[in-house]
Amino acid sequence: MKNYLAFFLTLTMTTASAHGPLPARLSPPSDLVQVGLTDSDTTAGGTARLCEQVTFSRGLRYGESEANVLDVATSATKADTPRPVLLFVAGDTFTGDRAAPELARQIQDQAMCFAARNDMIGVRVNYRLAPLAPWPAGASDVAAALSWGNGNIDLFNGDAREIVAVGYGAGAFHVASLLAHPELQADRADVAAVVLVSGIYRAGKDASDSEKAYLGSDASQYNKRSVFPGILNVDVPILLAWAADDSAGIVAQGETLKKTLCGAGHCPRSTLLRSRDGIASAFGLDGSGDSLAEPTLLLVHQLEARGLP
C-alpha cells in the first residue's frame, strides 16, 4: 500500500490488500446496462437538475448475495483521462435506512450526481444488512465492492488508483472496520483515501438495537469488533465529519476517533456539518452550507496532483 503521509501532512489512514476471490471482470458492453435518469429517479425536481447529463449503470453485481449490487454514475461529457472515483457506502442504521428504500436511493443518487458533475465517477454500494448479515458482513461487502472497482472501474473511465470510499452512518463503521481489520481485507481492495461521516466506531453497553443486531448482543465482543486499535495503523488520508445536529453519542464517537488518531500522530482533517438529513444533505446539495463538498473536492484534487512535480 502506498504511503501518502509525506504529501498529506495533516491527513491519515489506511487500507488494505489481503486475500480473497476477485470478482469477474465485466465484458463490455453486454454486462453494462446504461440507463438515463427518468422522472422516477428524481425527487422534487432538485435531483433532476443535479443529474442532468449524468448516466447511470444500475444493478451491477460485485458479490454472491442478491444484495451485492452497485450503481455507477458517469458524466455524459467524456473526459480525456481516467477520473477519480467516489464510492458511497451509506446507511442510516445497520438494519436499513429510516427512509423508504426508494427515497433513500434517490437521495444517494444526488450524491452520485455530485461526483459525476465534478469530473468524478460516482459509485453507490448496496450491501447486506443485519440481522440476517451480522458482523463482519458489512465490511466484507465493502472489501468485495472495492475489489470489483479496482478490477472494473476503468470500463467507466475511472482511475482505480484514486478511489475514495465515503462511509456515511452505518457505512462509516463498515469502511473504518475494513481498514482497521486486516483479516477482512480482500485482494485489490485498495483505496486512496476515505471520508467517514457520522459513524459509530466503538459500541458500548448502551448500544442501540440496530448496533446489537449487527454486532451481537454480547457486549464483551464490542471492543474486539471496534475500529480500535487497528485504525491507528492506517496510512491513507482520512476526512472525518459529523453534524451539529447529530446525537451527542455520534458527536462523541467522531471526537474520540479524531482525538485518538491525533494522539497517535495521524491527525485527520475534520469538518463540522451544519446539518445531516441524508447523504445529499451532508454534501450540501440541499443548500444548507458547511458541507463535505469543498473538503472532499480538495482531497480529490490533492490525490490527482500527488504524482506531479
C-alpha positions as CSV (number, residue, x, y, z in Angstrom):
1,M,0.0,0.0,0.0
2,K,1.4,3.4,-1.0
3,N,2.1,5.8,1.8
4,Y,0.7,9.3,1.2
5,L,1.7,10.8,4.5
6,A,4.5,12.8,3.0
7,F,2.0,14.5,0.7
8,F,-0.8,14.9,3.3
9,L,0.9,16.3,6.3
10,T,-2.4,16.6,8.2
11,L,-4.3,13.6,6.9
12,T,-4.2,9.9,7.8
13,M,-5.5,6.5,7.1
14,T,-5.0,3.1,5.7
15,T,-6.4,0.4,3.8
16,A,-5.5,-2.9,2.6
17,S,-4.9,-5.8,0.5
18,A,-5.0,-9.3,1.6
19,H,-6.6,-12.4,0.2
20,G,-10.0,-13.2,-1.3
21,P,-11.6,-14.1,-4.6
22,L,-11.6,-11.4,-7.3
23,P,-14.9,-10.6,-8.9
24,A,-15.2,-11.5,-12.5
25,R,-14.3,-8.6,-14.8
26,L,-17.2,-7.2,-16.8
27,S,-17.2,-7.7,-20.6
28,P,-18.5,-4.5,-22.2
29,P,-20.9,-3.8,-23.5
30,S,-23.1,-6.8,-22.8
31,D,-22.7,-6.7,-19.0
32,L,-23.3,-2.9,-18.8
33,V,-26.9,-1.7,-18.9
34,Q,-26.8,2.1,-19.4
35,V,-29.9,3.9,-18.4
36,G,-30.6,7.6,-18.4
37,L,-32.2,9.4,-15.5
38,T,-36.0,9.3,-15.7
39,D,-38.8,11.0,-13.7
40,S,-38.9,8.0,-11.3
41,D,-35.3,8.7,-10.5
42,T,-35.9,12.2,-9.2
43,T,-37.1,13.9,-6.1
44,A,-38.9,17.3,-6.2
45,G,-37.0,18.5,-9.3
46,G,-33.8,19.0,-7.4
47,T,-32.3,15.7,-8.3
48,A,-33.4,16.1,-11.9
49,R,-31.4,19.3,-12.2
50,L,-28.4,17.9,-10.4
51,C,-28.5,14.8,-12.5
52,E,-28.7,16.4,-15.9
53,Q,-26.1,14.9,-18.3
54,V,-25.5,12.1,-15.9
55,T,-25.8,8.4,-16.9
56,F,-26.4,5.5,-14.6
57,S,-25.4,1.9,-14.8
58,R,-27.7,0.0,-12.4
59,G,-27.5,-3.2,-10.5
60,L,-24.0,-4.4,-11.3
61,R,-23.2,-7.4,-9.3
62,Y,-20.0,-7.5,-7.2
63,G,-20.6,-10.5,-4.9
64,E,-22.6,-13.6,-4.4
65,S,-25.5,-12.2,-2.5
66,E,-28.5,-10.7,-4.2
67,A,-27.8,-7.6,-2.1
68,N,-24.2,-7.3,-3.5
69,V,-25.0,-4.9,-6.3
70,L,-23.8,-1.4,-7.1
71,D,-24.7,1.5,-9.3
72,V,-22.3,3.7,-11.3
73,A,-22.9,7.3,-12.3
74,T,-20.9,9.0,-15.0
75,S,-21.0,12.3,-16.8
76,A,-22.3,12.3,-20.3
77,T,-19.3,14.5,-21.2
78,K,-16.4,12.2,-21.7
79,A,-13.1,13.1,-20.1
80,D,-9.8,12.6,-21.9
81,T,-8.1,11.0,-18.8
82,P,-9.3,8.5,-16.2
83,R,-11.3,10.2,-13.4
84,P,-11.2,9.8,-9.6
85,V,-14.0,7.7,-8.0
86,L,-16.2,8.4,-5.0
87,L,-17.5,5.1,-3.7
88,F,-20.5,5.7,-1.4
89,V,-21.3,3.2,1.4
90,A,-24.4,4.7,3.1
91,G,-27.0,3.7,5.6
92,D,-28.8,5.4,8.5
93,T,-28.7,2.2,10.5
94,F,-27.2,-1.3,10.4
95,T,-30.6,-2.8,9.7
96,G,-31.6,-0.4,6.9
97,D,-32.4,3.2,6.1
98,R,-35.0,5.0,8.1
99,A,-36.4,6.5,4.8
100,A,-38.3,4.3,2.4
101,P,-35.8,2.3,0.2
102,E,-36.8,4.2,-3.0
103,L,-36.4,7.6,-1.3
104,A,-33.1,6.5,0.2
105,R,-31.8,5.5,-3.3
106,Q,-32.9,8.8,-4.7
107,I,-31.1,10.7,-2.0
108,Q,-28.0,8.7,-2.7
109,D,-28.3,9.3,-6.4
110,Q,-27.9,13.0,-5.7
111,A,-24.5,12.3,-4.1
112,M,-23.5,10.2,-7.1
113,C,-24.6,13.0,-9.4
114,F,-22.5,15.4,-7.3
115,A,-19.5,13.2,-8.1
116,A,-20.3,12.9,-11.8
117,R,-20.8,16.7,-12.3
118,N,-17.5,17.3,-10.6
119,D,-15.5,15.2,-13.0
120,M,-15.5,12.1,-11.0
121,I,-17.2,8.7,-11.2
122,G,-19.9,8.0,-8.6
123,V,-20.5,4.5,-7.2
124,R,-23.2,3.5,-4.8
125,V,-22.7,0.2,-2.9
126,N,-25.6,-1.8,-1.8
127,Y,-24.6,-4.3,1.0
128,R,-26.1,-6.9,3.2
129,L,-28.0,-5.8,6.3
130,A,-28.4,-7.0,9.9
131,P,-29.8,-9.1,11.4
132,L,-29.6,-11.5,8.5
133,A,-26.0,-10.4,7.9
134,P,-24.2,-9.7,11.2
135,W,-20.6,-8.7,11.8
136,P,-18.4,-8.6,9.7
137,A,-20.7,-8.9,6.6
138,G,-20.8,-5.1,6.0
139,A,-17.0,-4.7,6.0
140,S,-16.6,-7.8,3.9
141,D,-19.0,-6.5,1.3
142,V,-17.2,-3.2,1.1
143,A,-14.0,-5.1,0.5
144,A,-15.6,-7.0,-2.3
145,A,-17.0,-3.8,-3.8
146,L,-13.6,-2.2,-3.7
147,S,-12.1,-5.3,-5.3
148,W,-14.7,-5.0,-8.1
149,G,-13.9,-1.3,-8.5
150,N,-10.2,-2.0,-8.8
151,G,-10.9,-4.6,-11.5
152,N,-13.6,-2.8,-13.5
153,I,-13.8,0.9,-12.9
154,D,-11.6,1.6,-15.9
155,L,-14.6,0.5,-18.1
156,F,-16.3,3.7,-16.9
157,N,-13.1,5.8,-17.4
158,G,-12.5,5.6,-13.7
159,D,-9.0,5.6,-12.1
160,A,-8.6,2.6,-9.8
161,R,-5.6,4.4,-8.1
162,E,-7.9,7.2,-7.0
163,I,-10.9,5.5,-5.3
164,V,-12.2,7.5,-2.3
165,A,-14.5,5.4,-0.1
166,V,-17.2,7.6,1.5
167,G,-18.8,5.9,4.6
168,Y,-22.0,7.5,5.9
169,G,-23.8,6.5,9.1
170,A,-23.5,2.7,9.4
171,G,-21.5,2.8,6.2
172,A,-18.8,4.8,8.1
173,F,-18.4,1.9,10.5
174,H,-18.1,-0.6,7.7
175,V,-15.5,1.4,5.8
176,A,-13.5,2.0,9.0
177,S,-13.8,-1.6,10.1
178,L,-12.4,-2.8,6.8
179,L,-9.4,-0.6,7.2
180,A,-8.9,-1.5,10.9
181,H,-9.1,-5.3,10.5
182,P,-6.6,-6.8,8.1
183,E,-8.4,-10.1,8.2
184,L,-11.4,-8.6,6.5
185,Q,-9.4,-7.1,3.6
186,A,-9.6,-8.6,0.1
187,D,-7.2,-8.7,-2.8
188,R,-7.1,-5.5,-4.8
189,A,-9.4,-3.7,-2.3
190,D,-7.2,-0.6,-2.0
191,V,-8.5,2.9,-1.6
192,A,-6.6,6.2,-2.0
193,A,-8.5,8.0,0.9
194,V,-11.6,7.7,3.0
195,V,-14.4,10.1,4.1
196,L,-16.1,9.0,7.3
197,V,-19.4,10.7,8.2
198,S,-21.3,10.5,11.5
199,G,-20.4,6.9,12.3
200,I,-20.0,4.9,15.4
201,Y,-16.5,3.4,15.8
202,R,-16.8,1.5,19.1
203,A,-20.1,0.4,20.5
204,G,-20.7,0.4,24.2
205,K,-23.1,-1.2,26.7
206,D,-25.7,1.4,25.6
207,A,-25.6,0.1,22.1
208,S,-28.8,0.7,20.1
209,D,-31.0,-2.2,18.8
210,S,-29.6,-1.6,15.4
211,E,-26.0,-1.9,16.6
212,K,-26.8,-5.0,18.6
213,A,-28.4,-6.6,15.5
214,Y,-25.1,-6.2,13.7
215,L,-22.5,-6.6,16.4
216,G,-24.4,-9.1,18.5
217,S,-25.9,-9.0,22.0
218,D,-22.6,-9.9,23.8
219,A,-21.1,-6.5,24.8
220,S,-17.9,-8.2,25.7
221,Q,-17.2,-8.6,21.9
222,Y,-17.7,-4.9,21.1
223,N,-14.1,-3.8,21.8
224,K,-12.8,-6.6,19.6
225,R,-15.2,-5.6,16.8
226,S,-14.5,-1.9,17.1
227,V,-12.1,0.1,14.8
228,F,-9.6,0.4,17.6
229,P,-6.6,-0.1,17.7
230,G,-6.4,-1.1,14.1
231,I,-7.5,2.3,12.8
232,L,-4.3,3.8,14.2
233,N,-2.2,1.8,11.7
234,V,-3.8,3.3,8.6
235,D,-1.6,5.2,6.1
236,V,-4.1,6.8,3.7
237,P,-5.8,10.1,4.2
238,I,-9.0,10.5,6.3
239,L,-11.6,13.2,6.1
240,L,-13.7,12.9,9.3
241,A,-17.1,14.6,9.7
242,W,-20.2,14.8,11.9
243,A,-23.1,17.2,12.1
244,A,-24.1,19.9,14.6
245,D,-27.5,18.2,14.8
246,D,-26.1,14.7,15.3
247,S,-26.9,13.0,18.6
248,A,-24.5,13.5,21.5
249,G,-23.4,9.9,21.1
250,I,-22.5,10.3,17.4
251,V,-20.6,13.6,18.1
252,A,-18.7,11.9,20.9
253,Q,-17.8,9.0,18.6
254,G,-16.3,11.4,16.0
255,E,-14.5,13.5,18.6
256,T,-13.0,10.3,20.2
257,L,-11.8,9.0,16.8
258,K,-10.2,12.3,15.9
259,K,-8.5,12.7,19.3
260,T,-7.2,9.1,19.2
261,L,-5.8,9.5,15.7
262,C,-4.2,12.8,16.6
263,G,-2.7,11.3,19.7
264,A,-1.1,8.6,17.5
265,G,0.4,11.3,15.2
266,H,-2.1,10.7,12.4
267,C,-4.4,13.7,12.9
268,P,-7.2,13.7,10.2
269,R,-8.9,16.6,8.7
270,S,-12.3,17.1,10.2
271,T,-15.4,19.0,9.2
272,L,-18.5,20.0,11.3
273,L,-21.6,19.9,9.1
274,R,-24.4,22.3,9.7
275,S,-26.9,19.5,9.2
276,R,-27.2,15.9,8.1
277,D,-30.5,14.9,6.8
278,G,-29.2,12.2,4.4
279,I,-26.0,11.9,2.5
280,A,-27.1,14.5,-0.1
281,S,-27.5,17.0,2.8
282,A,-24.0,16.1,4.1
283,F,-22.7,17.3,0.7
284,G,-24.7,20.5,0.9
285,L,-26.9,19.6,-2.0
286,D,-29.9,21.0,-0.2
287,G,-28.2,24.4,0.1
288,S,-27.5,24.0,3.8
289,G,-23.8,25.0,3.5
290,D,-21.0,23.9,5.8
291,S,-20.9,20.7,3.9
292,L,-18.5,18.0,2.8
293,A,-18.4,19.2,-0.8
294,E,-15.4,21.6,-0.6
295,P,-13.2,19.4,1.6
296,T,-13.9,16.3,-0.4
297,L,-13.1,18.1,-3.7
298,L,-9.9,19.4,-2.2
299,L,-9.0,15.9,-1.1
300,V,-9.6,14.6,-4.6
301,H,-7.7,17.3,-6.2
302,Q,-4.7,16.6,-3.9
303,L,-4.9,12.9,-4.9
304,E,-4.8,13.9,-8.6
305,A,-1.8,16.1,-8.1
306,R,0.2,13.8,-5.9
307,G,2.3,12.4,-8.8
308,L,3.0,15.8,-10.3
309,P,6.4,17.6,-9.9
